[in-house]
Amino acid sequence: METLILTQNEIKKIVNMKDVINIIEKVFYYQAVGKTLMPAKVYLDIKEFNGDFRAMPAYVKPLSVCGIKWVCSYPNNRKYNLPTVMAIIILNDPKTAKILAVLDGTYLTNLRTGAAG
């Protein structure tokens, strides 16, 4: 099986807010009952550019998936016609560590932020 690679445009065609709300509810439940591992974010502050990167790993046992989101927050990006927040997500099979998917995480991060609220 090949690694799935999805761009933001491809993700927008197949994922909507209703989908994200449903999965966020499930994952919050799994977190509440101790079926996830989610260590604290690791921050990499880039003060000279007024930005930071965050490494956010997690394992969701009932979904048999683990992964990491590498996300940045760069408030000055508006000057460059870029999003303030951008991300990439890598998902792995927790049994073998095989990379299952590489996803543009910017749109998904925006949906997740809204769904979590």
Secondary structure, 3 states (H helix, E strand, C coil): CCCEEECHHHHHHHCCHHHHHHHHHHHHHHHHCCCEECCCCEEEEEHHHCEEEEEEEEEEHHHCEEEEEEEEECHHHHHHCCCCEEEEEEEECCCCCCEEEEEECHHHHHHHHHHHC
